[in-house]
Amino acid sequence: MNASKKVYFITGAFVNSTSWDLWKAYFESKGYYVVIPIWPTKEGTTKILKDKHPDSILGTLTLHELFTFYSELIKQEKEKPIAIGHSVGGLIVQILLQENLLSLGVAIHSAAPKGVISFQFSFFKSLWKPFGMFKSKNTPHLMSLEEWQYAFTNNMSLYDQKETYEKFLIPESRRIIRGLFTNAAKVKFNKKMQPLLFVAGSHDNLMPANLNFLNYKKYKNSISVTDYKEFEGINHFVLGGKHWEQTANYIINWVKQHEN
């Protein structure tokens, strides 16, 4: 393993970048150099971002702008880094791989590209209010504790649900959520790219395991290396749940197997 290999952690929607803190320490203990860029308009603590709600500037952030933000950052690297993304961050990893900007990619409980959809009830229930069919696209959405409990932290204790809600939950641009169903989220599945691993959880309400598997299966006619791993009992808050290290360790071992 290249001890100085750079790893980008790409944060998903609704959560502060500090949600990666446990993973950052773990990967650094294995010899990787970790970078966690903060999404545009999301500088500041969880409390600051919540206090600014509804933030009109955050309300203008689009999925296309987010892709551009990460692309421009990574294009500045002398060597192609590894990227590991959670939720919307997983979709960003897929886009970065198809643009040949990464050496490896991992999509954890990933938001799916345009045209890949789950018909599981929990998927629609989790996204209904954030999507805001009858709300202005310019108004960000702040999940209630009840939404957080269902979409992110189902099967966790009430204490842990409340603690993580206060510590990590932040408002999100509705333009990001709506962008998932547009051409901004289109992926070229047949394009040759570097290896990609999909990781899913059997208890994820927001991005169900069957959605991740459908995403993975879209690459079946590609000559690229794609792998899929599903963990039993894991919800969408995989980064900070009690069994986070199990997932992180599996990913590190996969990365080691596929590093150049």
N, C-alpha and C positions, 0 to 999 in steps of 0.2 A: 504493500500500500504506500502510496505517496503521502508522506506525513503532512505535506503542506497543501493537499488537495482542498480546493475551496468548495464549500457547499452553501447554496442559497436556500434558505427556508422561506417559502412564499405563503404568506398568511391568507386565510380565507375571509369570507364576509362575516360581519357581525362581531368579530373578536379582535381584541388588542394584540399587537405583535408579541407582547409578553407571554402569550399563551405557549410560545415555543421555549420558554426559559429552561424547563427540565430537559428538553431535547438538545438544546444548545450545549448545556453542560455535559450531557452524555456523549454527544458527537465529538466535542473537543477533547474529552477524556480518551477518545479512540484515535486522536491525532489529526482530526479534520479542522480546517479553518472555517468558521461559520459566519455567514452574513445574513442578517434579517432586515431587509429594507422595509421601511414604514410606508404604507400606502399614501399617495398624495392626499392632502387635506386631513390626514389622521394623526398629525403630530400632537403629542400631549398624552397625559395620563387618561385612564378610563374615566375618572371623575370629571376631568376637564371636558372630554368629548361628550359625555352625557349632559353636562351642564350647558353646553352649547346647542343642544338639540331644541328645535330643528335648525340645523346649520345650512343656510342656503348655498354655501360654497360646496359642502359635501354633496348637496343635492344635485350638483351639476356633473359629478364624476361618472364617467361612462366606462363600460367594459373595454371598449376600444382604447381609451386613454390609459387604462390599467395595463393592457397588453403592451402598449407603446412604452410606458414607463419602465417595465421590466426588460423589454427588449433593448432599450437604449442603455440601461445599466450594464447588462451582460455583454453587449457589443464592445464595451470598453475593456473587458478582460483579455489579457494576453493569451490565456489558455481557457478552453471551454470548461466551465464549472459543472458540478452536479447540481441539480435543483430538486427539492422535495417540497411539494405543495399540498396544502390541506384544503378540501372543499373547492371554492372558486380558485384557490391556488393550484389545485390539481389540474384544472382546465388550463390554467396559464402554463403549466409545465408541458402539457400536450402541444400547445401552440409554439412554445419555445423550441421544443424538439423538432417540430415540422419545419421550423425556420433554420434548423441546423446550428443552433446556438449553444447546445448543451452536450456534455459527454455522456450523461446518464440522466434519467428522470424517474421520479416516483410520485404517483398521484394517490394521495391518502383520502379515502371517502370523498371522491372527486365529484364536483359539479360536472354534469355531462354536457357535451357539445350539442349544438343545434341538431335536431332530428333524432336524438337518443333520449327516450323518455320512459319513466316508470309509471305504471298504472296503479301502483300501490297507493292506497288511501292516504297513508301518512305523509307521502311526498307532497300531495296537493294540500293537505291540511297545514303542513309546516310552512309552505310557501305562499299560501293564500293572502295573509295579511301583509307580509313583506312585499309581495308583488303589487298589492294595492290596486286592484282592477278599477275601483271607482275613486281612487285618490290621485292627486297630482303627482306626476313623475318627478317633479322638482322638490318634493317634500321627503326627506329621509325617513326611514322607519326605525323606531326603537322598540325592540321586543319587550313585551311584558315578562314578568317572572314566569307566568303560566306558559307563555310561548317558548321561553327558554327551557323550561322543564320538559316540554314535549319534543321540541326539535333537536335539542343538544344533549340534555342530561337525563333523559328517561332511564330508569333503572338505577339511578343514584339516590343516596339518602337526601332527605329534605335539607339537612344542614349543608351538605356538599352542593346541592343545587343553588341554594341561596348564596353561599360563599363564592362560587364560581360566577354567578350572575353579577355580583358586586365587583368582582376582581377583573373579569375579562369581557363582559358584554358591552358593546358600544353601538351607536346608531349606524345604519347602513343606507347608502344611496339606493333608491328604488331603480335608478337607471342601470345599476349593476345587475340587479335581479332580473329585470325585464330584458336586459341584453343577452341573457342566457338562452333566450328563445329567438334570437335574431341571427343574421349572418355574421355578426361580430363574434359569435361563438362557433363558427364553422371550422371543422377540422378535416384535413385531407388524409383520410385513413390509409390510402394506398401509397403514400409518399414514404420513401426509404428514410429511416431515421435511426438514431442511437437507441439503445435498450430502454424500455419503459416498464415499470412495475405498477400495477394497480393493487391497492390495499383497501379492503372493505370490512365492515362490521355487521354482524347478523342482527344487531338491535339498533341500527341507525335509522331513525325515522325520517330525517331530512334528506339524506342521500342514501337510499336503501341499497343493500348489497346487490339486489338484482339489477339496479341501475348501473352500478359499477361493472357488473359482469357483462351487461349489454354493451357498455362502452368498450370494454376489453375485447369482446367478440367482434367488434367492428374492424379490428385489425387482422382478422383471420386470413385475408388474402394478401397481406403485406409480407414482404421478405424481412421485415425488421423483427427484432426480438421483443416480444411482449409477454409479461407474466402476470398472474393473478393470484392473490392470497386473501382469503376471508377468515376473520377471527370471530369465534363464537362469543356472544354476550357483550360485544363492544358497541357503544353508542357513538353519536357524532362527535362528542367531546373526547375523542381518542387521544388528543395531545396531553390532556391533564387528568384522564381517568385513572383509576387504581392500577390498571394493567397496561399503562402507556409503555413501560419498559419492554414488555413482550413484543409489542409492535415495532418499537424503535430498534430492538436487537435484531429482529427478522430483517428489517430494512438494511441495517448496516451489513449483515452477512450477505444479503443479495448484492449490495453495492460492491463489496469486496470481490465477489465472484465475477462481476462484469466490468470492473475498472480496467482501463487500458494500461 
